[in-house]
Amino acid sequence: MRRAGVVGGVVLIAVAADAVAMGARLQHFALTAAVDATGQPAGRSWLIVGSDSRADLAAGTDAGGYGSTDQVQGRRADMVLLVRQDGTGTRAVSIPRDMMVRLRPDLAVRVALALQDGPQGLADGICNTLGVAVTDMAIVNFRTFAAAVDAVGGVPVTLPTPIRDRATGLEIGDAGPRTLDGVQALALVRSRQAELLVKGRWVAESDAVGAQQRADWGGAVLSAFAGRAKSAVGNPVVAQRLAWTLSGGLQVSSGLGLADLIQLRGVDPRVPVLPTDPDPNPRLGLLHAGAGAKNVLRELGYQGECTTAAMRGYVEDAGGRVRRVDG
């Protein structure tokens, strides 16, 4: 018994030391709260963001298909999850990267491009457009995403047809259930020019369908990953490997630590895509948050207002026109 107690003590000390080391690996950035966030629900509102920076390509990916840092500069929000965390549970919704958000009275951009204004720019866009005051944010790069998927043993998905996308290196020749490794999962969630094998012929998807599929697959893969990560809690080896992988490649808003991230393991694995309306000009490929988006957000508890300092005194109508309402 004494031997078991000593061994247990050593294990606890090792785990504690490991947790301290993992916490120190996190990179932090500042995030300023909105100036007007009336009626926001209790709890926390996270943005979990997948960055497409070419400086962090996953090992095994086709660099030629993704482009180099010279060819594709900066970073964009490739995937965005809004996660609502309160006393009743943790739920998430996937935000399409082509949805327009308002950063300032004179500037509206796609969600993907809002990250080029920094994490604050993305949070401001979500505040002004969806009425959600972001309290916390975590940004994960290509390499860490793929490594995290591998750390939990891959993610299970079900493909209705064989699928390929030369731009991302996606090549899956069989339909049905299968487990994707990190590189395959990354290629699938990034696929926007996919071809499906239909009656022996490869058929390209339209841009509009491709954009929607990208959001759908992003939600499906992240749902599967959440399920695997939740199961990993019962396996100390897998849990430690996953925590170490994530801590080395995550950027998080100030004040966040490893304990905060661990709490996200309880997220509901069902991750719907936020409904959007297509732009009147289909050639632009833009999406807009409409009544459907408001309904989904209301179900998550978001019924208040959110305004950034730049948008104070301005309102935006359903057509995207901005006007001043004071002075």
N, C-alpha and C positions, 0 to 999 in steps of 0.2 A: 504493500500500500504506500509506504514511504517513497519507494522508487517511482511509482506511478505519479505521486504528487510532485516529485522533483521534475519528472519528465513533463508533466502538465504545466508546471511553472515555467520551464524553459521554453515550451511552445508558446505560451502566452507572451513572454518577453519578446520572443522572436517576431510574433505577429504584430505586437505593438511597435517594435522598431521598424518593421516593414511598412506599417501604416504611416509612420512619421516620414519615412523615406519617400513613399508614394505621394504623400501630400505635398512634399517639397518640390516634386517634379511638375506640379501644375503651374501653368502660366496664367497670370491674372491681368485683366484690363478693367478700366473704369466704366461704369454704366450709371448715367444720371437719370433720376426718376422724372416722370412727366410733371409739368407744372400744374396741370389740372387733371385729376384722376378721380372724379366724383363717382360714387356708386360702384366702385370696383369690389368684387367679391373677396371674402377673406381667403387667406392662403397665399400660395405662390403661383406666379405665372412665368413659366420657363419658355425660352426659345432654345431648341436643340438644333444646331446648324451644321450642315455638312459643307465644308469649304472645298472649292475646286482648284485651289492653288497648285500649279504645276511643280512647285518646289517640293511637294510632298507626295509624289507618285508612289503607289504601292509596288512592292517588289513583285515582279512577274507580269506587270501590266505592259501593254504595248505603248511605249513612249511616243512612237510615231503617230499613233491614232489619237492620243490625247494632246499632243503638242508640247513644245518645250516652254521654258519660262520666258524665252525671247519671243516666241510666237504667241503665247497667251499670257499676258502680263497681269499682275494683281491677283485678286481672288473674288469669286462670286459665291452667292449662297446657292449651292447646288440642290440641297434639300433643307427644308425648314419644318420643324415640328413645334407646334404650340402645345405645351404641356400644362395642364391645370392640376394643381396639387393642393388638397385641403383635407379636412378631417374625415371626409367620406371616401377618399380614395385618390387615385392618380389617373387622369385620362388625357389622351393626346389626340390631336387632329393634324393632318398633313396639309401644309399650305403650298399650293402650286407655285413654282418658281416664276411663272409668267404672269402672275397676278400683279396688277399695278398698285403701288402704294405712294402716298403723298409724303414727301420729306419736308418740303417748304412750299410757300404759296406759289412759287414759280417753278417748282420741280416735282414731277411725279415719275417714277421709274418702276421697272419690274422688281419684284422681290429679290430676284437673283442679283441685280445690280446695286441694290440698296447697301449691300455689304461693302461695296467699294467706298462708301462714306464711313466705313468703320462699323464696329458693332453698334455704336450709338445710332448711326444712320438707319440701320435695320430696325432697331427697337423703336425709333421715332416713327418710321413708316408704318409699323404695325399699330402703334398707338393712334396715329392720326386717321388711319384708314379703317381699322377694325374696332377701335375703341377699347383696346386691351393695353393696360399698363404692364409692360414687361418688368418683372422684378429680378429675374436671374437669366443668365445665358451661358451656354457652353458651345464651343465651336470645335469640331473634329475634322481632321484633314483626311485625304485619300488613304494615306498609308495606315493611319490609326484605325480607320473604319474597317479596312480589309483585315488588319491584324486582329481586331476585336472579334470579327466574325470567325476567324480561324481559332481564336482562343476558346470559343464556346463549342467548337466542333462543327462549324458550318450552320447554315440556316435552311430549314425545310420550306420548299415552295411547290406549288403545283402549276405546271405549264400546260395551257390548253392545246398548244401546238409547238413544234420545234421553232426556235427563234434564233436570229443572228443579227448582228450589227457590226459591220466592219469598222465603224468609227470608234467604237469602244472595245473592240476585240471580243464581243459576245458571240459565242458559238455553242448552242445547245441543240443537239440533233434529235432528241427524244422528247415527246410530250409526256405528261403525267407527273406524279410526285417524284421529287429528287432533292438532294441536299447540295446546296451551293457552297463552294469555298469562298474565301474572302475576295479574291480577284473576280470570280464569276458574279458574286453578289454586287460588287462595285460596278461591273460592266452592265448588269441588268438595270440597276437603279439610275444609271447615267444614260441608258439607251434612249435615243430620241429619233433615230432613223432606222428603226427595226424592220426586219423583213420576216414574215411568217410563212411557213411551209404549208401551202394549201393545195390539196389534190396534186401533189408532186411538183408544184411550182412555188418559187420564192416570190412573195407578193409584198411590196413595200407599203408601209402604213403612211397615211397622209400626215402632214405636219401637226394638224390639230389633234388627230388620234394619238400620234406619237407623244405629244406633250401631256395628254391626259393619262396615257399608259405609264409614262415616266412617274407621274405623281402616284398613280395606283400601285405600281411596283415598289416605289419608295415606301409607301405605307405598309405593303405586304411584307417586305423584307425587314423593316424595322419592327413590325409586329412579331415576326418569327424570331428576330434577335432578342426582343424583350422577353419572349417566352423561354428561350434558351438561357438567357442571363438570369432569369428568376430561378430556373432549375439549378443553375451553377452555385447558388448560395449553399446548397447542401453538400457540395463537393469542395473542400478547402483548397485543393490543388488548382482546380479550374477557376474558382473564385479569385485566388491570388493572382493567377496568370492574367485573368481578364482585368483586374484592378491595376496591375502593373502596366499592362498594355495601354489602357485608357489614360492613366495618369501621366504617361510620358508624351502624349500627343494631344492633350486637351488644353484649350484656352478657356478660361472661365472668368465670369465677372467677379469683381472685388468682393471679398467676404466669403466666397464659396470654398468649401473644402471637400475632402474625400467623403466625409460622412453625408454631406448633402447629396452628392452624386449617387451614393449607395441607396439612398431613399427612393430614387427613381426606379429601382428594380421592380417596384410594385405596380408599375404602369399597366393599365388594361391593355392586353395585347391586340385588341381590336382598334385599329387606327384608321378612321375614315378620312377621306379627302375633303377639304373644305369646298363646298359648292361655289362655283363662279359662273359668271355670264361672259360669253365671248364678245369681243369688241365688234362694233358695227362693221368695221373694215376687217374681214377675215384674213386679208393678206398680212396684216400686222402681227397676227398670232398672239394678241394680247388678251388677258382675262381681267374681269372686274368683279369685286365683291358686291353681291347684290342681296336680295331678300333671303335667298337660300343660305348664304353665309351667316347672315344675322340670326337666322333661326337656329343654326347649329351652335353658334357662339352662345346664344341664349340658353340652350340646353346645358352648356358647360358652366353657366352661371354668370356670363358677361352681359350685363344690361346697362352698364353705366357709360360714362363719357371718358375720353382721354384726349388731351391736347398737349402738344409740345410748345415750348417757348416760341418757336418760329411760327407756329400756326395760331397763336393767341390773337383773337380779334378777327379771324377769318373762318369762313365755312366753305365746304365743297359740296356742290349739289350732285345728284345722281349722274349727271352727264359729265362730271369731271371738271366743271367750271368753278373757279375759286373767286369769292368776293369778300370784301371787307365788311364787317358788321358793326364796327365801332369807330368813331371818329371819322 
